[in-house]
Amino acid sequence: MNSFRHVVLVAAAAALVPMLAACSQVSENADKADTAVTAPGLTVSNARVVLAPVAGNPAAVYFDLAYKGAPRVSLTEVEVEGAGMTMMHDYAESAGQMRMTMADAVPLAEGAAVTFAPGGLHVMAMDPAADLKPGGTAKVTLILSDGSKVIVQAPVRAAGEER
């Protein structure tokens, strides 16, 4: 019996080796990808970090979202590696003037694209680190109300570049 059990264990281990190698390749490829997804159904495109004209002033983060997933999910937070803190903002009219306001959680719905762009919804990245430079990339993490996340490597652009 012991030799039979030993043969079965050796055969099982041998069968697992290719699977372990495949897992290793998936991990290596995930590190190289521009987008890491743990938020099923959320697609992020056109992400970019735009630096302010004056070094040290807040940078702006823009992107487009498409969602095909569970109802009643919202974008609640955006983190930018290399920034002290972030805030989601929008513009609203107040006393006849357009003013920047804090944005609440942004609801996501299937088939309803959401755009973070100049003059509308956007993310302010406060206290950007000096190593955020045009031509580089910044790790941007979008966090949903259900705790799921999407991580994007967004290109960093200078103030005068296309936003």
Stockholm file with secondary structure:
# STOCKHOLM 1.0

chainA/1-163         MNSFRHVVLVAAAAALVPMLAACSQVSENADKADTAVTAPGLTVSNARVVLAPVAGNPAAVYFDLAYKGAPRVSLTEVEVEGAGMTMMHDYAESAGQMRMTMADAVPLAEGAAVTFAPGGLHVMAMDPAADLKPGGTAKVTLILSDGSKVIVQAPVRAAGEER
#=GR chainA/1-163 SS CHHHHHHHHHHHHHHHHHHHHHHHHHHHHHHHSSEEECSTTEEEEEEEEECCSSTTSCEEEEEEEEECSCSSEEEEEEEETTCSEEEEEEEEEETTEEEEEECCCEEEBTTBCEEECTTSSEEEEESCCTTCCTTSEEEEEEEETTSCEEEEEEEEECTTSCC
#=GC SS_cons         CHHHHHHHHHHHHHHHHHHHHHHHHHHHHHHHSSEEECSTTEEEEEEEEECCSSTTSCEEEEEEEEECSCSSEEEEEEEETTCSEEEEEEEEEETTEEEEEECCCEEEBTTBCEEECTTSSEEEEESCCTTCCTTSEEEEEEEETTSCEEEEEEEEECTTSCC
//
